[in-house]
Amino acid sequence: VIILVGSSASAVDICRDLAGVAKEVHLVSRSVADGTYEKQPGFDNMWLHSMIESAHDNGAVVFRNGHTVHADVILHCTGYKYHFPFLETNGIVTMDDNRVGPLYKHVFPPVLAPWLSFVGLPWKVIPFPLCEYQSKWIAGVLSGQIVLPSQEEMMEDTKAFYSTLEASGTPKRYTHNMGDYQ
């Protein structure tokens, strides 16, 4: 019996894969109403729950919906933090509450462009086409076929984007969330 905490794309993919080999799979999501206990379509052994109320040493897990299961494994699929221990930019590029920046269009640090670029930072995207388009953009810039705006223009654009996020109350950790921009 496996419990997965988290319900974004990767967690759901993992959950579906595990349902093929596990006795039971229970997906826990904070974005469903308390009391949720739903069998998932297409699976006889997969359920969606609201959050966990408590977990006990004997493996018992009690959900907010009142349902209890005895878990063999609790797997946390709740995201990740950007970390680049190999990258020294003398503070030009920083990680602050999971915001990598400043980055023009999530790719180029204005001060280090075009020689440093990031591919694949945005999330809540269709990753392979995004990475392909970012890579083509970078290749075009490095080959001279595409010209980036000036360092100042890239920085202004980036600051304006950050200001928009701040004005809307969006935490820094959601800077690279593209769900609302597609």
C-alpha positions as a printed NumPy array, in Angstrom:
array([[  0.   ,   0.   ,   0.   ],
       [  1.527,   3.264,  -1.171],
       [  0.525,   6.831,  -0.322],
       [  1.689,   9.639,  -2.603],
       [  1.534,  13.159,  -1.194],
       [  1.181,  15.697,  -4.003],
       [ -1.017,  15.86 ,  -7.049],
       [  0.777,  17.669,  -9.841],
       [  1.698,  16.01 , -13.114],
       [  4.702,  13.984, -11.898],
       [  2.855,  12.68 ,  -8.837],
       [ -0.114,  11.594, -10.948],
       [  2.196,   9.892, -13.473],
       [  4.02 ,   8.045, -10.684],
       [  0.701,   7.112,  -9.088],
       [ -0.588,   5.585, -12.325],
       [  2.623,   3.624, -12.821],
       [  2.531,   2.305,  -9.261],
       [ -1.115,   1.285,  -9.593],
       [  0.058,  -1.356, -12.062],
       [  2.153,  -3.125,  -9.427],
       [  0.914,  -2.058,  -5.981],
       [ -1.998,  -3.486,  -4.035],
       [ -3.351,   0.022,  -3.371],
       [ -2.267,   3.549,  -4.245],
       [ -3.641,   6.566,  -2.394],
       [ -3.043,  10.032,  -3.856],
       [ -3.188,  12.905,  -1.354],
       [ -3.956,  16.413,  -2.574],
       [ -4.281,  19.691,  -0.706],
       [ -6.255,  21.101,  -3.624],
       [ -9.304,  18.868,  -3.141],
       [-12.051,  19.512,  -0.617],
       [-11.729,  18.067,   2.867],
       [-13.634,  14.823,   2.991],
       [-12.652,  13.787,  -0.534],
       [-12.373,  10.031,  -0.998],
       [-12.719,   9.111,  -4.663],
       [-11.814,   5.976,  -6.563],
       [ -9.907,   7.073,  -9.653],
       [-11.41 ,   6.296, -13.066],
       [ -9.762,   3.404, -14.868],
       [ -8.184,   1.955, -11.713],
       [ -9.54 ,  -0.547,  -9.21 ],
       [ -6.791,   0.186,  -6.703],
       [ -6.26 ,   3.97 ,  -6.77 ],
       [ -7.995,   6.601,  -4.622],
       [ -7.809,  10.377,  -4.248],
       [ -7.926,  11.814,  -0.724],
       [ -7.854,  15.152,   0.989],
       [ -4.859,  15.759,   3.265],
       [ -3.441,  13.446,   5.919],
       [ -4.685,  14.108,   9.439],
       [ -2.134,  11.873,  11.176],
       [  0.415,   9.121,  10.572],
       [  1.352,   6.535,  13.192],
       [  4.339,   4.302,  13.923],
       [  2.354,   1.162,  13.072],
       [  1.836,   2.416,   9.496],
       [ -1.714,   3.645,  10.028],
       [ -2.462,   6.829,   8.13 ],
       [ -5.644,   8.745,   8.895],
       [ -6.933,  11.14 ,   6.25 ],
       [ -9.028,  14.237,   6.896],
       [-11.906,  12.391,   5.255],
       [-11.82 ,   9.921,   8.173],
       [-10.563,   7.003,   6.073],
       [ -7.616,   5.006,   7.48 ],
       [ -5.128,   2.851,   5.575],
       [ -2.015,   0.987,   6.672],
       [  0.787,   2.187,   4.419],
       [  3.981,   0.411,   3.513],
       [  5.399,   3.578,   1.932],
       [  4.612,   7.291,   2.   ],
       [  6.14 ,   9.002,  -1.022],
       [  6.36 ,  12.796,  -1.08 ],
       [  5.96 ,  14.179,  -4.619],
       [  5.656,  17.792,  -3.555],
       [  8.11 ,  19.529,  -5.845],
       [ 11.76 ,  20.335,  -5.788],
       [ 14.106,  23.21 ,  -5.159],
       [ 16.449,  24.627,  -7.761],
       [ 20.053,  24.098,  -6.72 ],
       [ 23.184,  24.816,  -8.744],
       [ 26.169,  24.156,  -6.445],
       [ 28.502,  24.031,  -9.461],
       [ 27.535,  27.506, -10.691],
       [ 29.483,  30.513,  -9.422],
       [ 28.154,  33.82 , -10.731],
       [ 29.44 ,  36.132,  -7.981],
       [ 25.854,  36.883,  -6.997],
       [ 24.727,  37.84 , -10.508],
       [ 22.306,  34.888, -10.584],
       [ 20.674,  33.99 ,  -7.286],
       [ 18.161,  31.514,  -5.918],
       [ 15.632,  33.196,  -3.636],
       [ 12.597,  31.201,  -2.48 ],
       [ 13.018,  28.975,  -5.556],
       [ 13.21 ,  31.933,  -7.947],
       [ 16.259,  31.693, -10.194],
       [ 17.028,  35.192, -11.295],
       [ 17.136,  37.639, -12.62 ],
       [ 16.376,  35.813, -15.864],
       [ 15.055,  37.342, -19.062],
       [ 12.109,  35.171, -20.156],
       [ 13.243,  32.475, -17.677],
       [ 16.332,  31.768, -19.793],
       [ 19.017,  34.465, -19.955],
       [ 20.572,  36.323, -17.003],
       [ 20.836,  39.833, -18.531],
       [ 24.36 ,  40.482, -17.229],
       [ 25.718,  37.123, -18.447],
       [ 23.724,  36.714, -21.664],
       [ 24.19 ,  35.067, -24.043],
       [ 26.966,  32.989, -22.491],
       [ 24.862,  31.585, -19.675],
       [ 21.343,  30.313, -20.2  ],
       [ 18.891,  28.051, -18.418],
       [ 16.669,  25.464, -20.102],
       [ 13.639,  23.879, -18.474],
       [ 13.117,  26.031, -15.378],
       [  9.425,  26.814, -15.989],
       [  6.87 ,  24.384, -14.614],
       [  3.212,  23.625, -15.238],
       [  4.212,  23.403, -18.882],
       [  4.467,  20.727, -21.525],
       [  8.188,  20.229, -20.911],
       [  9.566,  18.741, -24.126],
       [  8.255,  21.407, -26.525],
       [  9.221,  24.144, -24.044],
       [ 12.783,  22.847, -23.771],
       [ 12.996,  22.439, -27.543],
       [ 11.885,  26.041, -28.161],
       [ 14.182,  27.397, -25.456],
       [ 17.093,  25.442, -26.942],
       [ 16.358,  26.727, -30.446],
       [ 16.186,  30.289, -29.108],
       [ 19.529,  29.888, -27.328],
       [ 21.112,  28.338, -30.451],
       [ 19.795,  31.208, -32.549],
       [ 21.251,  33.757, -30.15 ],
       [ 24.627,  32.012, -29.94 ],
       [ 24.815,  31.655, -33.737],
       [ 24.029,  35.335, -34.257],
       [ 20.751,  34.665, -36.066],
       [ 18.735,  36.132, -33.185],
       [ 19.725,  39.301, -31.345],
       [ 18.725,  39.722, -27.725],
       [ 17.591,  43.103, -26.44 ],
       [ 20.227,  45.148, -24.639],
       [ 21.225,  44.166, -21.114],
       [ 19.257,  47.153, -19.794],
       [ 16.119,  46.234, -21.77 ],
       [ 16.278,  42.614, -20.608],
       [ 16.666,  43.749, -16.997],
       [ 13.744,  46.201, -17.323],
       [ 11.533,  43.469, -18.786],
       [ 12.511,  41.053, -16.02 ],
       [ 11.915,  43.624, -13.267],
       [  8.514,  44.469, -14.778],
       [  7.586,  40.773, -14.729],
       [  8.691,  40.452, -11.099],
       [  6.707,  43.604, -10.206],
       [  3.589,  42.117, -11.803],
       [  4.014,  38.964,  -9.734],
       [  4.544,  40.969,  -6.553],
       [  1.514,  43.203,  -7.231],
       [ -0.679,  40.125,  -7.668],
       [  0.565,  38.632,  -4.389],
       [  2.342,  35.759,  -6.119],
       [  5.13 ,  34.35 ,  -3.916],
       [  8.632,  34.257,  -5.429],
       [  8.572,  30.454,  -5.436],
       [  5.91 ,  30.628,  -8.19 ],
       [  8.024,  32.814, -10.506],
       [  8.637,  29.953, -12.934],
       [  5.045,  28.613, -12.8  ],
       [  3.71 ,  29.096, -16.318],
       [  0.277,  27.577, -15.702],
       [ -1.552,  30.893, -16.146],
       [  0.585,  32.087, -19.08 ],
       [ -0.048,  29.351, -21.616]])
